[in-house]
Amino acid sequence: MAKTSVLDVINSKDRVNVCAPMVRYSKLPFRELVRKYNVDITYSPMILADVFKNSEMARETDYSTNEADDPVVVQFAASNGVDLAAAAEMVAPFAGGIDLNCGCPQKWAIQEHIGSYLMSDPEAVRDMVKTVKGRVNIPCSIKIRVHPDLKETYEFVKRAESVGVDFLTVHGRTRKQKSTEPVNFEGIKLVKETASVPVIANGSIFSNKDAEEMYERTGVNGVMSARGLLQNPAFFAGYEVPPWECIEEYVRLALAYGTNHFIFHHHLMYMFEDIMSKAERKTFNSLSSIPAILDHLESNWGLDVTKLV
Ligand SMILES: Cc1cc2nc3c(=O)[nH]c(=O)nc-3n(C[C@H](O)[C@H](O)[C@H](O)COP(=O)(O)O)c2cc1C
């Protein structure tokens, strides 16, 4: 069955809650989990468009979905329209939107002319959006950062809009800023005022209070959270810490869909961060296999393994 258009979701609501793209983490089990707690739209982790286009193995491992995984945006990193459009065409029947990553700040990404490198190459972004829009019939968005000089951000947004980008997500930090630095509300507001398409704001949304502040200060159409949802996948539903049912449901989904020890463990470490005592965290974080983690949860948290099947 075709996926729901994410643009239709954005247009049908006053405000949308979005789970950010997260390499390794925003995979199928986590996407299904956060949807149970008031998340309207989810993103796949960033996928390298050229590798996806060329490798059958990458296509099998980088993106898996099912009927319940809806609405979902597939995010690509690309440096040119040929790679991006080819990859977009392959996933279009299984996605509600395609997003181009213009925010990844890592050195290797800059060297490959992908991610936040693109913030200094608005023409490349314009070409890629134009090519994708000519080839697939699902919404195409970009996830950007702000520039140190907001005039550049204004020009950047205008260019992307001129070739039909359907909506934008803006992380209110420059490519050199760390995630601990404050979010630039003025920059996000400028993007919202510049664009005639919907704008989603990203950066340090850890609670509904943070979301409210973002709406009040910028007037955006939605908010996207990454670290906030890793720590508490239920915060959009009003929970201050993840309720036990949420943690248990993550365990069930991760085991049902299959996961590796590293990702499974890390998700749980994030969720338990504000719940376990320092001493228990130390023990928990040193567990070295999925069975050891399940044993710990059974003995200390009352995990009922019979409920997992
Ligand atoms: C573990 C992790 C993985 C991430 N992977 C991606 C990614 O694949 N694509 C992307 O555009 N941003 C990625 N980001 C950045 C987030 O989407 C987001 O822009 C950033 O963390 C700021 O949001 P936050 O303050 O809510 O964490 C990642 C962030 C984290 C913490």
The ligand as a Tripos MOL2 file, in Angstrom:
@<TRIPOS>MOLECULE
LIG
   31    33     1     0     0
SMALL
NO_CHARGES

@<TRIPOS>ATOM
      1 C1         22.7490    9.8100   17.2280 C.3       1 LIG1
      2 C2         22.4430   10.8770   16.2230 C.ar      1 LIG1
      3 C3         22.3930   10.5650   14.8770 C.ar      1 LIG1
      4 C4         22.0860   11.5570   13.9350 C.ar      1 LIG1
      5 N1         21.9720   11.2240   12.6050 N.ar      1 LIG1
      6 C5         21.4960   12.1420   11.7200 C.ar      1 LIG1
      7 C6         21.1490   11.7800   10.3930 C.ar      1 LIG1
      8 O1         21.2210   10.6030    9.9960 O.2       1 LIG1
      9 N2         20.6950   12.7630    9.5600 N.ar      1 LIG1
     10 C7         20.5460   14.0650    9.9770 C.ar      1 LIG1
     11 O2         20.0980   14.9240    9.1980 O.2       1 LIG1
     12 N3         20.8600   14.4310   11.2390 N.ar      1 LIG1
     13 C8         21.2940   13.5060   12.1120 C.ar      1 LIG1
     14 N4         21.5200   13.8560   13.4080 N.ar      1 LIG1
     15 C9         21.2250   15.2450   13.8280 C.3       1 LIG1
     16 C10        19.7870   15.3490   14.3420 C.3       1 LIG1
     17 O3         18.8460   14.9560   13.3660 O.3       1 LIG1
     18 C11        19.4690   16.7790   14.8170 C.3       1 LIG1
     19 O4         19.5530   17.6700   13.7280 O.3       1 LIG1
     20 C12        20.4240   17.2660   15.9020 C.3       1 LIG1
     21 O5         20.7250   16.2370   16.8360 O.3       1 LIG1
     22 C13        19.7980   18.4490   16.6580 C.3       1 LIG1
     23 O6         18.5670   18.0510   17.2180 O.3       1 LIG1
     24 P1         18.4210   17.7590   18.8030 P.3       1 LIG1
     25 O7         18.8970   19.0220   19.4890 O.co2     1 LIG1
     26 O8         16.9560   17.4850   18.9860 O.co2     1 LIG1
     27 O9         19.3000   16.5990   19.1400 O.co2     1 LIG1
     28 C14        21.8460   12.9010   14.3560 C.ar      1 LIG1
     29 C15        21.9030   13.1990   15.7320 C.ar      1 LIG1
     30 C16        22.1710   12.2150   16.6550 C.ar      1 LIG1
     31 C17        22.1920   12.5810   18.1230 C.3       1 LIG1
@<TRIPOS>BOND
     1     1     2 1
     2     2     3 ar
     3     2    30 ar
     4     3     4 ar
     5     4     5 ar
     6     4    28 ar
     7     5     6 ar
     8     6     7 ar
     9     6    13 1
    10     7     8 2
    11     7     9 ar
    12     9    10 ar
    13    10    11 2
    14    10    12 ar
    15    12    13 ar
    16    13    14 ar
    17    14    15 1
    18    14    28 ar
    19    15    16 1
    20    16    17 1
    21    16    18 1
    22    18    19 1
    23    18    20 1
    24    20    21 1
    25    20    22 1
    26    22    23 1
    27    23    24 1
    28    24    25 2
    29    24    26 1
    30    24    27 1
    31    28    29 ar
    32    29    30 ar
    33    30    31 1
@<TRIPOS>SUBSTRUCTURE
     1 LIG1         1 GROUP 0 **** ****
